[in-house]
């Protein structure tokens, strides 16, 4: 068969992929009033509008605030978005530097701003493909179609585009871009890129695993690049906004746990898909204090364990073979250790899927991991169908526990398979992009 000829089923999959990437944007344009309650509209558009109109001092709660309800930001959001339901509490808890990034969007009509941001998310998602897949593979139309499906037919990606969040542009894309430069031998530049993950800290531990295992094996350039990038971002934030804005931001973080545990904020519990958050939501409020100490300690130990495993892989297999495995483990461990890891943050599993499908793993374990990714995609997509169809907002169910258990088993499976590899385990194809 002609290698450039695409079978009918893949043509249909490509059409479906393009359709699924366009659907969230169409929904945003069609249901404008409903979309005022989206994360982009009631958070990032509002903060961009405030920055554009010189209201920087009001984006975070006052230092003496005891609640996020009726703060200056919440009141401003309801004034700016007339159709925003009264029960929705508008909150901004991200970096002040991120707020500046959205200032241009704040000058636009909210409908136009949402469509533009959604389009940017689509472009960023697709940009991850050439960063993780060897260029030679992308010359084939069939391979392009397959990789497009791995990105576009994943529910967290679709939800990410629909609500207009940050996980792809400020999380998954920098993670993949840093990996690209690391694979190219540009460790210092990779570290600088990964410092951008401070703007989306849920993905930061993945980068820190790379920095940690490279440092422990006396490869210093990645650490130097990450430290330089971190200092640059800190200085840029302080110089742009002043130390007072930073103080208000850090003070606002005290509410981070409250949002998930206090029913007054009406937060949909099914979105939390990490071990710490799922366990805490099942416990009575009176017991969460002690539980946090236990859960966060276990998470820290699991993080150290993953660092040790990655360091051994790097020492035993060498950089070329170990890089894709470290990326896989650094992503799979996130829902096991992070207290605030939400469903749409699972979009980072696309990076794992692309690595696995790019034939970067040793041939002895490659088929098993391809089946593993199919299983994970199926479970995660079915979970989306479940909560979307049953409208579980504000209710508890066993479904998050099942999903987190599946993710935990996937991580344990990866650790077991990688730990058995020896330095003689070779991939037929180079995993350096």
C-alpha positions as CSV (number, residue, x, y, z in Angstrom):
1,X,0.0,0.0,0.0
2,X,1.2,3.5,-0.8
3,X,2.7,4.9,2.4
4,X,1.1,8.2,1.8
5,X,-2.3,6.8,1.3
6,X,-4.6,7.2,4.3
7,X,-7.1,4.4,5.1
8,X,-10.7,5.5,5.3
9,X,-11.0,5.0,9.1
10,X,-8.1,7.4,9.6
11,X,-9.6,10.0,7.3
12,X,-12.8,9.9,9.3
13,X,-10.7,10.2,12.5
14,X,-9.0,13.2,11.1
15,X,-12.3,14.9,10.3
16,X,-13.6,14.1,13.7
17,X,-10.4,15.5,15.3
18,X,-10.7,18.8,13.5
19,X,-14.4,18.9,14.4
20,X,-13.7,18.3,18.1
21,X,-11.1,21.1,18.2
22,X,-13.6,23.5,16.6
23,X,-16.7,22.5,18.7
24,X,-15.6,24.4,21.9
25,X,-15.0,27.6,19.9
26,X,-18.4,27.2,18.2
27,X,-20.1,26.7,21.6
28,X,-18.4,29.9,22.9
29,X,-19.7,31.9,20.0
30,X,-23.2,30.3,20.1
31,X,-23.9,30.3,23.8
32,X,-22.4,33.6,24.8
33,X,-24.4,34.1,28.0
34,X,-23.6,30.7,29.4
35,X,-19.9,31.1,28.6
36,X,-19.7,34.1,30.8
37,X,-19.4,31.5,33.6
38,X,-16.4,29.9,31.9
39,X,-13.0,30.0,33.6
40,X,-11.6,32.3,31.0
41,X,-14.5,34.8,31.1
42,X,-14.9,35.1,34.8
43,X,-11.3,34.8,35.7
44,X,-8.7,35.7,33.0
45,X,-10.8,38.1,31.0
46,X,-11.9,39.9,34.1
47,X,-8.3,40.2,35.5
48,X,-7.1,41.3,32.0
49,X,-9.8,44.0,32.0
50,X,-8.8,45.2,35.5
51,X,-5.1,45.4,34.6
52,X,-6.0,47.2,31.4
53,X,-8.0,49.8,33.4
54,X,-5.4,50.3,36.1
55,X,-7.1,48.2,38.9
56,X,-4.1,46.0,39.7
57,X,-4.7,46.6,43.5
58,X,-8.1,44.9,43.3
59,X,-7.2,41.6,41.7
60,X,-6.5,39.8,45.0
61,X,-8.5,39.8,48.2
62,X,-7.7,42.5,50.8
63,X,-5.1,41.3,53.3
64,X,-7.8,41.3,56.0
65,X,-10.3,39.4,53.9
66,X,-11.8,36.2,55.5
67,X,-13.8,35.2,52.4
68,X,-13.6,35.4,48.6
69,X,-17.2,36.4,48.2
70,X,-17.9,40.0,47.5
71,X,-14.2,40.9,47.2
72,X,-13.4,43.8,44.8
73,X,-12.5,41.2,42.1
74,X,-15.8,39.3,42.6
75,X,-17.9,42.5,42.5
76,X,-16.0,43.7,39.4
77,X,-16.6,40.5,37.6
78,X,-20.4,40.6,38.2
79,X,-20.5,44.2,37.0
80,X,-18.5,43.5,33.9
81,X,-20.3,40.2,33.0
82,X,-24.0,41.0,33.3
83,X,-25.1,37.4,32.7
84,X,-22.7,35.9,35.3
85,X,-24.9,33.9,37.7
86,X,-25.0,35.4,41.2
87,X,-24.0,32.1,42.8
88,X,-20.7,32.1,40.9
89,X,-17.8,33.5,42.9
90,X,-15.1,35.1,40.7
91,X,-11.6,34.4,42.0
92,X,-8.1,35.1,40.7
93,X,-5.3,33.3,42.4
94,X,-2.6,33.0,39.7
95,X,0.6,35.0,39.4
96,X,0.4,38.7,38.9
97,X,2.6,38.2,35.8
98,X,-0.1,36.0,34.3
99,X,-2.6,38.8,34.9
100,X,-0.5,41.1,32.7
101,X,-0.5,38.5,29.9
102,X,-4.3,38.8,29.7
103,X,-4.4,42.6,29.7
104,X,-4.7,42.7,25.8
105,X,-7.7,40.3,26.0
106,X,-9.4,42.6,28.6
107,X,-9.6,45.4,25.9
108,X,-11.7,43.2,23.6
109,X,-15.3,42.2,23.6
110,X,-15.7,39.2,26.0
111,X,-17.0,36.9,23.1
112,X,-14.1,37.9,20.8
113,X,-11.6,37.5,23.6
114,X,-12.8,34.0,24.5
115,X,-12.7,32.8,20.8
116,X,-9.2,34.3,20.4
117,X,-7.9,32.6,23.5
118,X,-9.6,29.3,22.6
119,X,-7.9,29.5,19.2
120,X,-4.5,30.0,20.8
121,X,-5.1,27.0,23.0
122,X,-5.7,24.9,19.9
123,X,-2.5,26.1,18.2
124,X,-0.5,25.4,21.4
125,X,-1.9,21.9,21.7
126,X,-1.0,21.1,18.1
127,X,2.4,22.7,18.5
128,X,3.3,20.0,21.1
129,X,3.3,17.3,18.3
130,X,6.4,18.4,16.5
131,X,8.1,19.0,19.8
132,X,7.8,15.4,20.9
133,X,7.6,13.4,17.6
134,X,10.7,13.0,15.4
135,X,10.5,15.1,12.3
136,X,11.0,12.1,10.0
137,X,7.8,10.6,11.4
138,X,5.8,13.7,10.6
139,X,6.6,13.4,6.9
140,X,4.0,10.7,6.6
141,X,0.4,11.9,6.3
142,X,-0.8,8.8,8.1
143,X,1.4,9.5,11.1
144,X,0.3,13.1,11.2
145,X,-3.3,11.9,11.3
146,X,-2.6,9.5,14.1
147,X,-0.9,12.1,16.3
148,X,-3.7,14.6,15.6
149,X,-6.1,12.1,17.0
150,X,-4.1,11.6,20.2
151,X,-4.3,15.4,20.8
152,X,-7.8,16.2,19.6
153,X,-9.8,13.2,20.8
154,X,-8.8,13.5,24.5
155,X,-11.5,14.9,26.7
156,X,-9.3,17.0,29.0
157,X,-8.0,18.9,25.9
158,X,-11.6,19.5,24.7
159,X,-12.6,20.8,28.2
160,X,-9.5,22.9,28.4
161,X,-10.4,24.6,25.1
162,X,-14.1,25.0,26.1
163,X,-13.4,26.7,29.5
164,X,-10.4,28.5,28.3
165,X,-8.0,27.6,31.0
166,X,-4.1,27.8,31.2
167,X,-3.0,24.1,31.3
168,X,-2.1,23.9,27.6
169,X,-0.5,27.3,26.8
170,X,1.2,27.8,30.1
171,X,1.6,24.2,31.2
172,X,1.8,21.5,28.6
173,X,3.5,23.6,25.9
174,X,6.4,24.8,28.1
175,X,6.8,21.3,29.4
176,X,7.1,19.9,25.9
177,X,9.2,22.8,24.7
178,X,11.7,22.3,27.5
179,X,11.9,18.6,26.7
180,X,12.5,19.4,23.1
181,X,15.6,21.5,23.9
182,X,16.8,19.0,26.5
183,X,16.7,16.3,23.9
184,X,18.6,18.5,21.6
185,X,21.4,18.9,24.2
186,X,20.5,22.5,25.1
187,X,20.1,21.9,28.8
188,X,20.5,25.5,30.0
189,X,17.9,26.8,27.6
190,X,15.5,23.9,28.6
191,X,15.9,25.0,32.2
192,X,15.0,28.6,31.3
193,X,11.9,27.4,29.5
194,X,10.8,25.3,32.4
195,X,10.9,28.2,34.8
196,X,7.8,29.5,32.9
197,X,5.9,26.7,34.7
198,X,5.8,28.9,37.8
199,X,2.9,30.5,35.9
200,X,1.1,27.2,35.9
201,X,2.6,25.5,39.0
202,X,0.6,22.3,38.7
203,X,3.1,21.2,36.0
204,X,6.2,22.5,37.8
205,X,6.9,19.2,39.7
206,X,7.4,17.5,36.3
207,X,10.2,19.9,35.4
208,X,11.7,19.7,38.9
209,X,12.0,15.9,38.5
210,X,14.2,16.5,35.5
211,X,16.2,19.2,37.3
212,X,16.6,17.0,40.3
213,X,17.8,13.9,38.6
214,X,20.1,15.8,36.3
215,X,21.6,17.6,39.2
216,X,22.1,14.4,41.2
217,X,24.0,12.9,38.2
218,X,26.2,16.0,38.1
219,X,24.7,17.6,35.0
220,X,24.5,21.2,36.1
221,X,23.4,23.2,33.1
222,X,19.7,22.3,33.5
223,X,19.8,23.5,37.1
224,X,21.6,26.7,36.2
225,X,19.1,27.4,33.4
226,X,16.1,26.8,35.7
227,X,17.6,29.0,38.4
228,X,18.3,31.8,35.9
229,X,14.8,31.6,34.5
230,X,13.3,31.6,38.0
231,X,15.2,34.7,39.0
232,X,14.3,36.4,35.8
233,X,10.5,35.7,36.3
234,X,10.7,36.9,39.9
235,X,12.5,40.1,39.0
236,X,10.1,40.7,36.0
237,X,7.1,40.3,38.3
238,X,8.5,42.6,41.0
239,X,9.6,45.3,38.5
240,X,6.4,45.2,36.6
241,X,3.9,45.1,39.5
242,X,5.9,46.0,42.7
243,X,6.4,43.9,45.9
244,X,2.9,44.8,47.2
245,X,1.2,42.8,44.5
246,X,3.3,39.8,45.3
247,X,2.5,40.1,49.0
248,X,-1.3,40.2,48.2
249,X,-0.9,37.2,45.9
250,X,0.9,35.1,48.5
251,X,-1.7,36.1,51.1
252,X,-4.5,35.0,48.8
253,X,-3.1,31.5,48.6
254,X,-4.4,30.8,52.1
255,X,-7.8,30.4,50.4
256,X,-6.6,27.7,48.0
257,X,-7.8,24.7,50.1
258,X,-10.9,26.6,51.2
259,X,-12.3,26.7,47.7
260,X,-12.3,23.0,47.4
261,X,-13.6,22.1,50.9
262,X,-16.0,24.9,51.7
263,X,-19.5,24.2,50.1
264,X,-20.3,27.9,50.0
265,X,-18.0,28.2,46.9
266,X,-20.1,25.6,45.1
267,X,-17.0,23.9,43.6
268,X,-17.7,20.8,41.4
269,X,-15.9,18.1,43.4
270,X,-15.7,15.8,40.4
271,X,-13.1,18.0,38.8
272,X,-10.5,17.2,41.5
273,X,-8.6,14.1,40.3
274,X,-5.6,13.7,42.6
275,X,-5.1,11.4,45.6
276,X,-4.9,14.3,48.2
277,X,-7.9,16.2,46.9
278,X,-10.1,13.1,46.4
279,X,-9.3,11.8,49.9
280,X,-9.9,15.2,51.6
281,X,-13.2,15.6,49.9
282,X,-14.4,12.3,51.4
283,X,-13.5,13.2,54.9
284,X,-15.5,15.4,57.3
285,X,-14.2,19.0,57.5
286,X,-13.1,18.5,61.1
287,X,-10.7,15.8,60.1
288,X,-9.1,17.5,57.1
289,X,-6.4,19.2,59.2
290,X,-4.7,16.0,60.3
291,X,-5.4,14.3,57.0
292,X,-3.5,17.1,55.1
293,X,-0.4,16.5,57.1
294,X,-0.5,12.7,56.4
295,X,-1.5,13.0,52.7
296,X,1.1,15.8,51.9
297,X,3.8,13.8,53.7
298,X,3.0,10.7,51.7
299,X,3.0,12.9,48.5
300,X,6.4,14.3,49.4
301,X,7.8,10.7,49.9
302,X,6.3,9.6,46.7
303,X,7.9,12.5,44.9
304,X,11.3,11.6,46.4
305,X,10.7,8.0,45.4
306,X,10.0,9.1,41.8
307,X,13.1,11.3,41.8
308,X,15.2,8.3,42.9
309,X,13.7,6.1,40.2
310,X,14.4,8.7,37.5
311,X,17.9,9.3,38.7
312,X,18.7,5.6,38.5
313,X,17.2,5.5,35.0
314,X,19.4,8.4,33.9
315,X,22.6,6.8,35.5
316,X,21.8,3.3,34.2
317,X,20.5,4.0,30.7
318,X,22.1,7.3,29.8
319,X,20.4,10.5,28.8
320,X,19.2,9.4,25.3
321,X,17.3,6.4,26.5
322,X,16.2,7.7,29.9
323,X,14.6,11.0,28.7
324,X,11.3,9.7,27.4
325,X,10.9,7.5,30.5
326,X,11.6,10.4,32.9
327,X,9.0,12.4,31.0
328,X,6.4,9.6,31.3
329,X,7.0,9.2,35.1
330,X,7.1,13.0,35.7
331,X,3.6,13.3,34.2
332,X,2.0,10.1,35.6
333,X,3.1,11.1,39.1
334,X,1.3,14.5,39.1
335,X,-2.2,13.2,40.0
336,X,-0.7,11.2,42.8
337,X,1.0,14.0,44.6
338,X,-0.6,17.3,43.9
339,X,-3.3,18.7,46.1
340,X,-4.9,20.9,43.4
341,X,-4.7,18.8,40.2
342,X,-8.0,19.1,38.3
343,X,-9.5,17.1,35.4
344,X,-8.4,19.5,32.6
345,X,-4.8,19.3,33.9
346,X,-4.8,15.7,32.7
347,X,-4.2,17.3,29.2
348,X,-0.5,16.8,30.0
349,X,-1.1,13.0,29.4
350,X,-1.0,14.0,25.7
351,X,2.7,14.4,26.2
352,X,3.0,10.8,27.4
353,X,0.8,9.5,24.5
354,X,2.9,11.3,21.9
355,X,6.2,10.0,23.4
356,X,4.9,6.5,23.5
357,X,3.5,6.7,20.0
358,X,6.8,8.1,18.6
359,X,8.6,4.8,19.2
360,X,10.9,6.4,21.8
361,X,10.7,3.5,24.2
362,X,12.7,0.2,24.0
363,X,10.9,-2.3,21.7
364,X,10.6,-4.8,24.6
365,X,8.0,-2.6,26.4
366,X,6.7,-0.3,23.6
367,X,3.6,-2.5,22.8
368,X,2.5,-2.6,26.4
369,X,2.8,1.1,26.8
370,X,0.8,1.7,23.7
371,X,-2.0,-0.4,25.1
372,X,-1.6,1.4,28.5
373,X,-2.2,4.8,26.8
374,X,-5.2,3.5,25.0
375,X,-6.6,2.3,28.3
376,X,-5.9,5.5,30.1
377,X,-7.4,7.6,27.3
378,X,-10.6,5.4,27.4
379,X,-10.9,5.7,31.2
380,X,-10.3,9.4,31.3
381,X,-12.7,10.1,28.4
382,X,-15.4,7.9,30.0
383,X,-15.0,9.8,33.2
384,X,-15.8,13.0,31.3
385,X,-18.8,11.5,29.7
386,X,-20.0,10.4,33.1
387,X,-19.8,13.7,34.9
388,X,-20.9,15.7,31.9
389,X,-24.0,13.5,31.4
390,X,-25.0,13.2,35.0
391,X,-24.2,16.9,36.0
392,X,-22.5,16.1,39.3
393,X,-21.8,19.7,40.3
394,X,-21.6,20.0,44.1
395,X,-22.1,16.2,44.7
396,X,-19.8,13.4,45.8
397,X,-19.5,10.1,44.1
398,X,-17.1,7.1,43.9
399,X,-16.1,7.9,40.3
400,X,-13.1,10.2,41.2
401,X,-11.8,7.4,43.5
402,X,-11.9,4.9,40.7
403,X,-10.2,7.2,38.2
404,X,-7.4,8.1,40.7
405,X,-7.0,4.4,41.4
406,X,-6.5,3.7,37.7
407,X,-4.0,6.6,37.4
408,X,-2.1,5.2,40.4
409,X,-1.9,1.7,38.9
410,X,-0.6,3.2,35.6
411,X,2.2,5.0,37.5
412,X,3.1,1.8,39.4
413,X,3.1,-0.2,36.1
414,X,5.4,2.3,34.5
415,X,7.8,2.2,37.5
416,X,7.8,-1.6,37.5
417,X,8.5,-1.8,33.7
418,X,11.2,0.9,33.7
419,X,13.0,-0.5,36.7
420,X,13.6,-3.9,35.0
421,X,15.3,-2.3,32.0
422,X,19.1,-2.7,31.6
423,X,21.6,-0.7,29.8
424,X,21.4,-3.2,26.9
425,X,17.7,-2.3,26.3
426,X,17.9,-0.4,23.1
427,X,15.3,1.3,21.0
428,X,15.5,0.7,17.3
429,X,14.8,4.4,16.7
430,X,16.5,7.2,18.4
431,X,14.4,9.2,20.8
432,X,16.4,12.4,20.2
433,X,14.2,14.7,18.2
